[in-house]
Amino acid sequence: MQEKIEAKTLPGFMELSPQDQIKFNEMMETIKRSYERFGFLPLDTPVIEYSEVLLAKAGGETEKQIYRFTKGETDLSLRFDLTVPLAKYVAEYEGALSFPFKRYQIGKVYRGEKAQKGRYREFYQCDIDIIGDENLSIINDAQMPVVIYNTFKELGFDDFTICINNRKILNGLFNNLGLTENAADILRIIDKIDKIGTEAVALELKNLGLKENNIKKIMEFISIKGNKDEKLESLDKLDIVDETFKTGLQELRDTVKYIRAFGLPDNYFDIDLKIARGLDYYTGTVYETFLNEYKKLGSICSGGRYDNLAEYYTDKKLPGVGISIGLTRLFYQLNEINQIKVKKEAISDVVVIPMDEDIEESLQVATKLRSCGINTDVYLEDAKIKKKMKYADKWQIPYAIIIGEEERQTKMYTLKNMKTGEQVRETIEKIIKTIKDE
């Protein structure tokens, strides 16, 4: 007898039940529709790329996490995000594109980090980016929060805040304090403040070698209070003469102005000077989005502005701005707290249940339903009625059409509402109307 192999899934790879997969797919489709509504074009890049292409800018932890292998003499890697493949694509096809190039991509990425609850090695990202040719107006930075707002509204969320900042403001502050060489490390530490707290951040800054007075100025700076306009006024009153700071402040001021021009309600976005985004390639506006009732989930959508998307592949300057939703992690977290809001819990709208071996009428009814755009299943196995109804209930199919000898003769079919248990005898035309009106 052949020895059986244990059926098991690799750690860090999510597999969902059909019911949960339906929820997941609906979230993905909602995000896709929202992106397309703003004119973003679909793009799907290969999961496998040449390692030299993917690793052009990678280093440190990123390079350690990449799934890398050889096929023959070719050095290959699985993509670890959707931004680097976008950079490769734009550099490769730049002559055929029209700028600004607005693309969205929803796909799986792979990172060989330590698997833990809610964090995966294979996961979906939902990205949008706007790429410019040499220049890209700050108005595009303002459009990103509007897309985020519409996307999460369509996902069924009402209580969230899109937080914005500008990296130039922070870098300008560090220049003013004589901390230019430490800027990248300081930004990474500041970015952890909501996770580890102000005291831990201050300690890490001290361990970095910063003087107490500079630590105090940084902590006071990122703690500036007030509404958006008051924060902008407070930043202006600091009288920091550094040009990078002044440019960042003007960009932030313009971003707020244009966000309002787009019509995004003021209570859905705010300036948060703590937000830095740890990734080095962000150079201007940065975003993080939080569900106000579930701050512990962390940012559910983040991104920012970068000066030159494809600098490792072309000499042409291609600035961009983008955001990303980590769909797999977001779905897991929301599902854990029962906060997934979907319109449809089943793929099939109705299941046709033949009561005897004469199934021809049932198949014809199913065909007519499908021709009217109704997703229709047919129970084809020989089983008792209780088992057939249990099948419909198990997969949360909202309606069952029961067809026996009497139904075949009268052409009046029994329609059962699986949620209420109510049964009626109707013509196929009325049944179609009832299901479509649901």
Beta strands, then each sheet from edge to edge (+ up, - down):
strand 1: 41-42
strand 2: 48-50
strand 3: 68-71
strand 4: 74-78
strand 5: 101-110
strand 6: 122-131
strand 7: 160-166
strand 8: 269-271
strand 9: 285-291
strand 10: 301-306
strand 11: 320-326
strand 12: 350-354
strand 13: 376-378
strand 14: 399-403
strand 15: 413-417
strand 16: 423-426
sheet 1: 1+ 5+ 6- 11+ 10- 9+ 7- 8-
sheet 2: 2+ 4- 3+
sheet 3: 13+ 12+ 14+ 15- 16+
end
